[in-house]
Amino acid sequence: MYLLQSMKNERIQIKSRNIPIMYATTAIGGMLFFLPVLALYFQSKLYTATNVALVFSIEAICLVLFEVPTGAVADLFGRKKTLILSRVADLSGLTFLYFARSMPMFVGYAVFNALARSLSSGTESAMFYDTLKEEGREQDYKKIIGINYALWPLGASAGSIIGGYLAKDTLQLPVLWTFVPVTMALMGCFLLTEPRYQRVEHRNIFRHMKAAFKTISGNKQLLVLISASLVMMSLGETIHYLSPLYFKFKLIPIQHFGYISALTYGLSSLGHYLSHSFANRLGDKVSLIIITLISPILTLAATFAGGWGTVILFTLPSICFGLKNPVIDHLLNKEVSSGQRATVISINSFASQLGIAAAAPLFGFIAQTFNINRAVQASALVLMAVPLMLLLLKDQE
């Protein structure tokens, strides 16, 4: 209710239609009905946890390759065109996923899904920030991006509950129904308006990428944020991707997976929505340190619990995931000019996906050699280094 009221208030105050359209496409785009059973869907065709992890690793490698060039595309050629291309790639990847029967087809899904994610990652943030800046409201970015980030998990929660029921008949049925929201999200992107922002005169993607890397290398704040994101995302996302296999190991019945996934995304949504007020009260630096300390402690505790105790402890870090994202985005945007915004944010994603590409096979190896519980424990212990890294951030002025 509070989230819907906040969305209503934003529509009244903001002149551009970009914000409500982006809110709508984000919520609809989150309704991926196959999410709660994706790892199981992979395993039903590819048989082993190592092969499942390999698909996620290939996707991460593709994200590494695509991430920075696609950010430069958004800066050089426009935010709207890039978002449309992202949704087209999303639809293409879904087609590969539906018809997949072998590793090459799943690789096709991974490639197109990576392209879709890389095209949108820095572009969406830049679209929001530049739209607000055009109206002199960039100080509201953290609040508005938090609401937007909250909407995707809400859509995913609804989609997960529906997908859980659909998966009772066949794991392929949730994939088929996902074509509906993905197509609707594509149509919504055509209604966006390109915001004004500072553009460079050239159209050389590699020159623009080089300039962005130079900006980051000379900025300690950006280096700390990107390094911390690399560790958090590489291990945190790997755990999240393979969570269905973890719950299967913990003997949680598959019919509950949809509800568990909905709870995970619901908590993430709540965290994104509360992020603005939470960070404003404690300060960006302190809030990030607290969040990144609590999250791995809860995950580690989950590995020693059983039944619904492990489910609750394992899903609670989702609220921490939501709390940190708008704060990190806000700090990144503060450090860069509009002409490099999408590219620098994409470089942050690039670092994160590079970490996933390295962590996913190792996680799968540990899970295969010992068990997935041991793999989660090892990841949680490494994640405890992140708050120490964040101590290097400069204090707020």
Protein Blocks (a to p, Z undefined) as FASTA:
>chain_A
ZZmmmmmmmmmmpmblklmmmmmmmmmmmmcfklmmmmmmmmmmnopaklmmmmmmmmmm
mmmmmmmmmmmmmmmnojklmmmmmmmmmmmmmmmmmmpcbfklmmmmmmmmmmmmmmmm
mmmmmmmmmmmmmnopmmmmmmmmmmmmmmmmmmmmmmmmmmmmmmmmpmklmmmmmmmm
mmmmmmmmmmpccddddddfblcfklmmmmmmmmmmmmmklmmmmmmmmmmmmmmmmmmm
mmmmmmmmnopafklmmmmmmmmmmmmmmmmmmmmmmmmmnopklmmmmmmmmmmmmmmm
mmmpghjllmmmmmmmmmmmmmmmmmmmmmmmmmpcfklmmmmmmmmmmmmmmmmmmmmm
mmmmmmmmmmmklmmmmmmmmmmmmmmmmmmpccdZZ
